[in-house]
Amino acid sequence: MRDPVVWATVLVCVVVALLQVAAHWFPWRVVPGAADAAGRLRRVWAYVYGTVTILLGMALWAGLWSLAGRGPCSPWVVVGGLALVIAAAGLGTLATYAVDAAAEARAVAMDYEELAERLEL
């Protein structure tokens, strides 16, 4: 595990995942025309953002590959790197939705408890 390219790949995947997390909770209402009525990033812009972060992740990975002194790589290595970056972006997105779902479930449970207490009185 002393291969710098392995650590560079992990770093790129973490950065891409964190960019997805940051975009999920970014206050898009402050950007004119970017948010829908619910305050979320419009779908087209969300897809553009996700694609750009994946492409930037691949460009960063390729740059780090080159800085590590590696020569040309196999197309399968590039496909594997792309798959890892895409998976990291997906995991970052899924993690934010899981946190949102857990927070919503907790809020509903607290509302239910409060309503139950009020009805007992």
Buried (B, 14 or more C-beta within 10 A) or exposed (E): EEEBBEEBBEBBBEBBBEBBBEBBEBEBEEEEEBBEEEEBBEEEBBEEBBEEBBEBBBEBBBEBBEEEEBEEBEEEEBEEBBEBBBEBBBBBBEBBEEEEEEEEEEEEEEEEEEEEEEEEE
